[in-house]
């Protein structure tokens, strides 16, 4: 059974669903339903096959019951950009979300994913914290690898120069 924080989703709320290795995002439209951007591999319990969405270039906008989308995963209401942007009025968010149901949209894990989709509906700003955090982690990893490489060159390069000077 899915679990969530004590806050019951209200129309216009962003819903963060915790899959195995990523978060899927949906938008509450009321009466227990959500609208979400769903690449072909996105479904509850998809496991590793859900990572195939990385290769998708199209996704379908669906209106489904929250519990169908969540499955056995955890979820929470997460209007994480409310401190930064003014949300659109709820009736506008819901109307625009429902108008997109059934449409096939461009999908890109980096620039047009499910989180971009719902933040654009709520705030008019397509943003993805997951993509930003992944980019920061990649940058940090690259920096660490570069520093280790420089330290290795400095350490071993220095000892080679000493060996050359002895001869």
Secondary structure, DSSP 8 states (H G I E B T S, - for coil): ---B-S----TT-EEEEE-SSSEEEEEEEETTEEEEEE-TT--TT-GGGGGGGGG-SEEEEEEEEHHHHHTTSEEEE--TTTTTS----HHHHHHHHHHHTT-EEE-BTTTBSHHHHHHHHHHS----HHHHHHHHHHHHHHHHHHHHHHHHHHHHHHHHHHHHHH-
